[in-house]
Structure formats: C-alpha cells, structure tokens
Amino acid sequence: MIKIEENYQRITDDRRLFDIRFWQSQGDLAIFEAVTEMLNDYFLIRGKNADESRFQRTIENFRKA
C-alpha cells in the first residue's frame, strides 16, 4: 500500500516545515533519485544530452588544488 501525504496551505505561506519533514523521512537515496529525475527532465527540455549529466561523467583528471 502506498502512503500519500498531503498539505494544504496558501502559496504565499513561507512555511516549509511540511516539505522538510517529508524529504527527511524519504532518506538520501530517494532525494538523490528525485534530483536525478529533475536534472534529466531539465536536460530533455533544453534539448541537451541527458545521458551525460555532470553527476554521471567519469573522472578524467584529479589533482590537489
């Protein structure tokens, strides 16, 4: 069974407690997957290659700054 959480408030309300509590309850993996999905959508909308986002590139050169 899927648990659905809803929050009703005015758009102008600046209280983000519901959002913070929701994402903290999801865990790191769910947050990372949501960010990856949003980045892929962004690249597709902009007409860029979504397969090679910055998070998924291999490291070619690494040195101490």
C-alpha positions as CSV (number, residue, x, y, z in Angstrom):
1,M,0.0,0.0,0.0
2,I,1.3,3.4,-0.9
3,K,1.3,6.1,1.7
4,I,0.2,9.5,0.4
5,E,0.8,12.7,2.3
6,E,-0.9,16.0,1.5
7,N,-0.5,19.5,2.7
8,Y,-3.0,22.3,2.1
9,Q,-1.8,25.9,2.6
10,R,-1.7,29.2,0.8
11,I,1.0,29.5,-1.8
12,T,2.2,32.7,-0.2
13,D,2.8,30.9,3.1
14,D,6.6,30.6,3.6
15,R,6.4,27.7,6.0
16,R,8.4,24.8,4.5
17,L,8.1,22.5,7.5
18,F,6.0,20.0,5.7
19,D,8.5,19.8,2.8
20,I,11.5,19.5,5.1
21,R,9.8,16.8,7.2
22,F,8.7,14.9,4.1
23,W,12.1,14.8,2.4
24,Q,13.9,14.0,5.6
25,S,11.6,11.0,6.0
26,Q,12.3,9.8,2.5
27,G,16.1,9.3,3.0
28,D,19.2,10.1,1.0
29,L,18.5,7.6,-1.8
30,A,15.0,8.9,-2.6
31,I,16.3,12.5,-2.5
32,F,19.1,11.7,-4.9
33,E,16.8,9.9,-7.3
34,A,14.4,12.8,-7.3
35,V,17.2,15.2,-8.1
36,T,18.5,12.9,-10.9
37,E,15.0,12.8,-12.4
38,M,14.6,16.6,-12.3
39,L,18.0,17.0,-13.9
40,N,17.1,14.6,-16.7
41,D,13.8,16.5,-17.3
42,Y,15.8,19.8,-17.4
43,F,18.2,18.4,-20.0
44,L,15.4,17.0,-22.1
45,I,13.5,20.3,-22.1
46,R,16.7,22.2,-23.0
47,G,17.5,19.8,-25.8
48,K,20.7,18.6,-24.2
49,N,22.0,15.1,-23.9
50,A,20.5,13.8,-20.7
51,D,22.7,10.7,-20.7
52,E,25.8,12.6,-19.8
53,S,24.9,14.8,-16.9
54,R,27.7,16.1,-14.7
55,F,26.9,13.6,-11.9
56,Q,27.4,10.6,-14.2
57,R,30.6,11.5,-16.1
58,T,33.7,9.6,-15.4
59,I,36.7,11.4,-13.8
60,E,39.4,12.1,-16.4
61,N,41.8,14.1,-14.2
62,F,42.1,14.5,-10.5
63,R,44.7,16.6,-8.6
64,K,45.0,18.6,-5.4
65,A,44.2,22.3,-5.9
